[in-house]
Amino acid sequence: MQWTLVIPLKPLALAKSRLADTATDALRPGLALAFAEDTVTAALASAAVRDVAVVTDDTLAGHALAELGARIVPDTPRAGLNAALAHAAAVVRGSRPDSPLAALNADLPALRPPELTRVLDAAAEFPRAFLPDAAAIGTTLLAVTPGRELLPAFGTDSRSRHRASGAEELRLTAVDSVRQDVDTGADLRVALALGVGPRTAAVAARLLGIGQ
């Protein structure tokens, strides 16, 4: 099964506010973009991924991610993360109604294509499935097979909300790179230990003085 991934990215100036303990206001946009670039690059390298759509209104990010091969979908609703994902899913399904879809976080800088392939292959066994994040509180991936609605419930305690909505929780081991999103400096250090993509590694080394 070949998947279309939908990746949401808020305007870079507003991204990653919880990294204030690690990066200044001036540095966070570049770090958020590096996360997204490494995430999109790894996602497109997965054998299970046909294409990637990024939903964003950030011009700089849109240009950079389009150059990597992502389709850019404007965040027309401008009503938050779940509305943006539902909108992007509808846009994708408008031209490809039978495509399996998965929403994937944009802050997975350690993402490894084989691990993403394993997660998507497992998700294909269920009408709707999700992968909890490394903290076992949130969600990093929500997948639906053809003909099913995404029904995203990202945000606070999304693991419980996705489970309560009927989505199957994927209980996989050895897929740490797909679960390790980055919200804090501690998260970033864990991702660096896993091995991040080149853009994140460069920004972390140059601007943050870690990962060297």
C-alpha positions as YAML, in Angstrom:
chain: A
units: angstrom
residues:
- id: 1
  name: MET
  ca: [0.00, 0.00, 0.00]
- id: 2
  name: GLN
  ca: [1.36, 3.40, -1.00]
- id: 3
  name: TRP
  ca: [0.45, 6.20, 1.38]
- id: 4
  name: THR
  ca: [-0.04, 9.92, 1.08]
- id: 5
  name: LEU
  ca: [1.25, 11.68, 4.18]
- id: 6
  name: VAL
  ca: [-0.21, 14.95, 5.41]
- id: 7
  name: ILE
  ca: [2.22, 16.96, 7.54]
- id: 8
  name: PRO
  ca: [1.03, 20.10, 9.36]
- id: 9
  name: LEU
  ca: [3.40, 22.99, 9.98]
- id: 10
  name: LYS
  ca: [2.41, 26.19, 11.76]
- id: 11
  name: PRO
  ca: [4.08, 29.50, 10.80]
- id: 12
  name: LEU
  ca: [7.73, 29.24, 11.76]
- id: 13
  name: ALA
  ca: [7.61, 32.39, 13.89]
- id: 14
  name: LEU
  ca: [5.07, 30.65, 16.14]
- id: 15
  name: ALA
  ca: [6.63, 27.20, 16.13]
- id: 16
  name: LYS
  ca: [8.32, 25.37, 18.97]
- id: 17
  name: SER
  ca: [7.65, 27.84, 21.78]
- id: 18
  name: ARG
  ca: [8.47, 25.13, 24.34]
- id: 19
  name: LEU
  ca: [12.07, 25.13, 23.10]
- id: 20
  name: ALA
  ca: [12.57, 28.45, 24.88]
- id: 21
  name: ASP
  ca: [14.75, 26.60, 27.40]
- id: 22
  name: THR
  ca: [17.16, 25.73, 24.59]
- id: 23
  name: ALA
  ca: [16.84, 28.23, 21.74]
- id: 24
  name: THR
  ca: [16.10, 31.96, 21.59]
- id: 25
  name: ASP
  ca: [13.14, 33.43, 19.72]
- id: 26
  name: ALA
  ca: [15.49, 34.23, 16.83]
- id: 27
  name: LEU
  ca: [16.76, 30.65, 16.55]
- id: 28
  name: ARG
  ca: [13.56, 28.63, 16.93]
- id: 29
  name: PRO
  ca: [12.15, 29.26, 13.42]
- id: 30
  name: GLY
  ca: [15.30, 27.87, 11.80]
- id: 31
  name: LEU
  ca: [15.24, 24.85, 14.06]
- id: 32
  name: ALA
  ca: [11.54, 24.19, 13.33]
- id: 33
  name: LEU
  ca: [12.22, 24.39, 9.60]
- id: 34
  name: ALA
  ca: [15.17, 22.00, 9.92]
- id: 35
  name: PHE
  ca: [12.92, 19.52, 11.77]
- id: 36
  name: ALA
  ca: [10.33, 19.72, 9.00]
- id: 37
  name: GLU
  ca: [12.90, 19.40, 6.21]
- id: 38
  name: ASP
  ca: [14.45, 16.30, 7.75]
- id: 39
  name: THR
  ca: [11.00, 14.83, 8.42]
- id: 40
  name: VAL
  ca: [9.82, 15.37, 4.83]
- id: 41
  name: THR
  ca: [13.08, 14.05, 3.36]
- id: 42
  name: ALA
  ca: [12.91, 10.86, 5.42]
- id: 43
  name: ALA
  ca: [9.20, 10.40, 4.75]
- id: 44
  name: LEU
  ca: [9.66, 10.63, 1.00]
- id: 45
  name: ALA
  ca: [12.42, 8.02, 1.23]
- id: 46
  name: SER
  ca: [10.08, 5.45, 2.80]
- id: 47
  name: ALA
  ca: [9.13, 2.57, 0.53]
- id: 48
  name: ALA
  ca: [5.53, 2.86, 1.75]
- id: 49
  name: VAL
  ca: [5.12, 6.57, 0.90]
- id: 50
  name: ARG
  ca: [3.88, 7.74, -2.49]
- id: 51
  name: ASP
  ca: [3.83, 11.46, -1.74]
- id: 52
  name: VAL
  ca: [3.73, 14.09, 0.99]
- id: 53
  name: ALA
  ca: [1.43, 17.08, 1.38]
- id: 54
  name: VAL
  ca: [2.45, 19.79, 3.84]
- id: 55
  name: VAL
  ca: [-0.31, 22.05, 5.10]
- id: 56
  name: THR
  ca: [1.15, 25.43, 6.00]
- id: 57
  name: ASP
  ca: [0.77, 29.15, 5.44]
- id: 58
  name: ASP
  ca: [4.45, 29.85, 6.00]
- id: 59
  name: THR
  ca: [5.94, 31.10, 2.71]
- id: 60
  name: LEU
  ca: [9.56, 30.28, 3.54]
- id: 61
  name: ALA
  ca: [8.74, 26.79, 4.78]
- id: 62
  name: GLY
  ca: [6.43, 26.15, 1.85]
- id: 63
  name: HIS
  ca: [9.13, 27.05, -0.65]
- id: 64
  name: ALA
  ca: [11.81, 24.97, 1.10]
- id: 65
  name: LEU
  ca: [9.60, 21.90, 1.48]
- id: 66
  name: ALA
  ca: [8.28, 22.12, -2.07]
- id: 67
  name: GLU
  ca: [11.88, 22.00, -3.29]
- id: 68
  name: LEU
  ca: [12.25, 18.71, -1.40]
- id: 69
  name: GLY
  ca: [9.28, 17.27, -3.29]
- id: 70
  name: ALA
  ca: [6.33, 18.00, -0.99]
- id: 71
  name: ARG
  ca: [3.00, 19.32, -2.21]
- id: 72
  name: ILE
  ca: [2.04, 22.49, -0.34]
- id: 73
  name: VAL
  ca: [-1.57, 22.92, 0.77]
- id: 74
  name: PRO
  ca: [-2.48, 26.36, 2.17]
- id: 75
  name: ASP
  ca: [-4.08, 26.29, 5.61]
- id: 76
  name: THR
  ca: [-7.32, 27.82, 4.40]
- id: 77
  name: PRO
  ca: [-9.39, 27.19, 7.56]
- id: 78
  name: ARG
  ca: [-6.78, 28.78, 9.85]
- id: 79
  name: ALA
  ca: [-8.64, 27.21, 12.75]
- id: 80
  name: GLY
  ca: [-5.94, 25.13, 14.38]
- id: 81
  name: LEU
  ca: [-4.10, 21.87, 13.86]
- id: 82
  name: ASN
  ca: [-7.01, 19.47, 13.48]
- id: 83
  name: ALA
  ca: [-8.90, 21.73, 11.10]
- id: 84
  name: ALA
  ca: [-5.75, 22.12, 9.00]
- id: 85
  name: LEU
  ca: [-5.28, 18.34, 8.82]
- id: 86
  name: ALA
  ca: [-8.92, 17.71, 7.93]
- id: 87
  name: HIS
  ca: [-8.70, 20.34, 5.20]
- id: 88
  name: ALA
  ca: [-5.49, 18.91, 3.74]
- id: 89
  name: ALA
  ca: [-6.95, 15.40, 3.82]
- id: 90
  name: ALA
  ca: [-9.99, 16.63, 1.90]
- id: 91
  name: VAL
  ca: [-7.78, 18.33, -0.68]
- id: 92
  name: VAL
  ca: [-5.75, 15.15, -1.18]
- id: 93
  name: ARG
  ca: [-8.84, 12.98, -1.38]
- id: 94
  name: GLY
  ca: [-10.36, 15.40, -3.89]
- id: 95
  name: SER
  ca: [-7.82, 14.37, -6.50]
- id: 96
  name: ARG
  ca: [-7.09, 10.88, -5.17]
- id: 97
  name: PRO
  ca: [-10.23, 9.55, -3.45]
- id: 98
  name: ASP
  ca: [-8.90, 6.03, -2.94]
- id: 99
  name: SER
  ca: [-5.60, 7.00, -1.36]
- id: 100
  name: PRO
  ca: [-4.69, 5.77, 2.13]
- id: 101
  name: LEU
  ca: [-3.80, 8.77, 4.27]
- id: 102
  name: ALA
  ca: [-1.64, 9.33, 7.29]
- id: 103
  name: ALA
  ca: [-1.10, 12.51, 9.31]
- id: 104
  name: LEU
  ca: [2.49, 12.76, 10.50]
- id: 105
  name: ASN
  ca: [4.10, 15.26, 12.84]
- id: 106
  name: ALA
  ca: [6.54, 17.74, 11.32]
- id: 107
  name: ASP
  ca: [8.95, 17.54, 14.26]
- id: 108
  name: LEU
  ca: [10.49, 14.08, 13.79]
- id: 109
  name: PRO
  ca: [14.09, 15.00, 12.90]
- id: 110
  name: ALA
  ca: [15.41, 11.50, 13.69]
- id: 111
  name: LEU
  ca: [12.86, 9.81, 11.41]
- id: 112
  name: ARG
  ca: [14.19, 6.70, 9.68]
- id: 113
  name: PRO
  ca: [12.47, 5.58, 6.45]
- id: 114
  name: PRO
  ca: [12.48, 1.83, 7.27]
- id: 115
  name: GLU
  ca: [10.84, 2.46, 10.64]
- id: 116
  name: LEU
  ca: [8.18, 4.66, 9.05]
- id: 117
  name: THR
  ca: [7.55, 1.92, 6.48]
- id: 118
  name: ARG
  ca: [7.08, -0.59, 9.29]
- id: 119
  name: VAL
  ca: [4.57, 1.66, 11.04]
- id: 120
  name: LEU
  ca: [2.58, 2.29, 7.86]
- id: 121
  name: ASP
  ca: [2.56, -1.41, 6.97]
- id: 122
  name: ALA
  ca: [1.15, -2.15, 10.43]
- id: 123
  name: ALA
  ca: [-1.43, 0.63, 10.10]
- id: 124
  name: ALA
  ca: [-2.65, -0.88, 6.82]
- id: 125
  name: GLU
  ca: [-4.14, -3.76, 8.82]
- id: 126
  name: PHE
  ca: [-6.74, -1.47, 10.44]
- id: 127
  name: PRO
  ca: [-9.32, 1.00, 9.10]
- id: 128
  name: ARG
  ca: [-7.89, 3.71, 11.36]
- id: 129
  name: ALA
  ca: [-4.79, 3.50, 13.54]
- id: 130
  name: PHE
  ca: [-2.35, 5.70, 15.40]
- id: 131
  name: LEU
  ca: [1.12, 5.62, 16.91]
- id: 132
  name: PRO
  ca: [1.65, 7.21, 20.33]
- id: 133
  name: ASP
  ca: [4.61, 9.49, 20.88]
- id: 134
  name: ALA
  ca: [7.65, 8.63, 22.98]
- id: 135
  name: ALA
  ca: [6.05, 10.19, 26.07]
- id: 136
  name: ALA
  ca: [3.01, 7.90, 25.60]
- id: 137
  name: ILE
  ca: [0.72, 10.93, 25.89]
- id: 138
  name: GLY
  ca: [0.50, 12.35, 22.40]
- id: 139
  name: THR
  ca: [0.35, 11.02, 18.85]
- id: 140
  name: THR
  ca: [2.92, 11.23, 16.06]
- id: 141
  name: LEU
  ca: [1.01, 9.40, 13.31]
- id: 142
  name: LEU
  ca: [-2.67, 8.83, 12.53]
- id: 143
  name: ALA
  ca: [-3.50, 6.65, 9.54]
- id: 144
  name: VAL
  ca: [-6.67, 5.71, 7.66]
- id: 145
  name: THR
  ca: [-7.17, 3.24, 4.84]
- id: 146
  name: PRO
  ca: [-9.04, 4.17, 1.64]
- id: 147
  name: GLY
  ca: [-12.60, 5.34, 2.16]
- id: 148
  name: ARG
  ca: [-12.10, 6.23, 5.83]
- id: 149
  name: GLU
  ca: [-12.14, 9.70, 7.34]
- id: 150
  name: LEU
  ca: [-9.03, 10.91, 9.17]
- id: 151
  name: LEU
  ca: [-10.92, 12.48, 12.12]
- id: 152
  name: PRO
  ca: [-7.80, 13.98, 13.72]
- id: 153
  name: ALA
  ca: [-7.81, 14.67, 17.46]
- id: 154
  name: PHE
  ca: [-4.28, 15.98, 17.95]
- id: 155
  name: GLY
  ca: [-3.42, 18.21, 20.87]
- id: 156
  name: THR
  ca: [-3.36, 17.65, 24.62]
- id: 157
  name: ASP
  ca: [-3.61, 13.95, 25.54]
- id: 158
  name: SER
  ca: [-4.24, 12.94, 21.93]
- id: 159
  name: ARG
  ca: [-3.29, 9.34, 22.62]
- id: 160
  name: SER
  ca: [-6.32, 8.92, 24.84]
- id: 161
  name: ARG
  ca: [-8.54, 10.88, 22.48]
- id: 162
  name: HIS
  ca: [-7.55, 8.90, 19.41]
- id: 163
  name: ARG
  ca: [-8.02, 5.65, 21.30]
- id: 164
  name: ALA
  ca: [-11.44, 6.79, 22.56]
- id: 165
  name: SER
  ca: [-12.44, 7.70, 19.00]
- id: 166
  name: GLY
  ca: [-12.02, 4.09, 17.93]
- id: 167
  name: ALA
  ca: [-8.58, 4.25, 16.32]
- id: 168
  name: GLU
  ca: [-6.37, 1.21, 16.88]
- id: 169
  name: GLU
  ca: [-3.24, 1.93, 18.90]
- id: 170
  name: LEU
  ca: [-0.15, 0.49, 17.19]
- id: 171
  name: ARG
  ca: [1.97, -1.26, 19.79]
- id: 172
  name: LEU
  ca: [5.24, -1.58, 17.92]
- id: 173
  name: THR
  ca: [8.79, -1.80, 19.20]
- id: 174
  name: ALA
  ca: [11.96, -0.54, 17.52]
- id: 175
  name: VAL
  ca: [10.24, 2.42, 15.86]
- id: 176
  name: ASP
  ca: [11.66, 5.06, 18.19]
- id: 177
  name: SER
  ca: [12.45, 7.46, 15.37]
- id: 178
  name: VAL
  ca: [8.75, 7.67, 14.43]
- id: 179
  name: ARG
  ca: [7.72, 8.28, 18.03]
- id: 180
  name: GLN
  ca: [10.35, 10.87, 19.02]
- id: 181
  name: ASP
  ca: [8.83, 14.25, 18.35]
- id: 182
  name: VAL
  ca: [10.62, 17.32, 19.67]
- id: 183
  name: ASP
  ca: [8.89, 19.88, 21.87]
- id: 184
  name: THR
  ca: [11.57, 20.59, 24.50]
- id: 185
  name: GLY
  ca: [15.31, 20.74, 24.82]
- id: 186
  name: ALA
  ca: [15.25, 17.34, 26.51]
- id: 187
  name: ASP
  ca: [13.36, 15.91, 23.52]
- id: 188
  name: LEU
  ca: [15.94, 17.38, 21.17]
- id: 189
  name: ARG
  ca: [18.78, 15.75, 23.04]
- id: 190
  name: VAL
  ca: [17.03, 12.37, 22.81]
- id: 191
  name: ALA
  ca: [16.51, 12.88, 19.09]
- id: 192
  name: LEU
  ca: [20.17, 13.82, 18.65]
- id: 193
  name: ALA
  ca: [21.16, 10.62, 20.43]
- id: 194
  name: LEU
  ca: [18.97, 8.62, 18.03]
- id: 195
  name: GLY
  ca: [20.63, 10.37, 15.10]
- id: 196
  name: VAL
  ca: [18.91, 13.31, 13.42]
- id: 197
  name: GLY
  ca: [18.87, 14.35, 9.79]
- id: 198
  name: PRO
  ca: [21.58, 16.61, 8.38]
- id: 199
  name: ARG
  ca: [19.66, 19.87, 8.57]
- id: 200
  name: THR
  ca: [18.75, 19.46, 12.22]
- id: 201
  name: ALA
  ca: [22.29, 18.32, 13.05]
- id: 202
  name: ALA
  ca: [23.75, 21.39, 11.38]
- id: 203
  name: VAL
  ca: [21.40, 23.85, 13.10]
- id: 204
  name: ALA
  ca: [21.85, 22.19, 16.49]
- id: 205
  name: ALA
  ca: [25.61, 22.27, 16.20]
- id: 206
  name: ARG
  ca: [25.87, 25.77, 14.79]
- id: 207
  name: LEU
  ca: [23.21, 27.59, 16.78]
- id: 208
  name: LEU
  ca: [22.61, 25.56, 19.93]
- id: 209
  name: GLY
  ca: [26.05, 24.17, 20.64]
- id: 210
  name: ILE
  ca: [24.78, 20.64, 21.20]
- id: 211
  name: GLY
  ca: [25.19, 17.45, 19.27]
- id: 212
  name: GLN
  ca: [28.85, 18.18, 18.56]
...
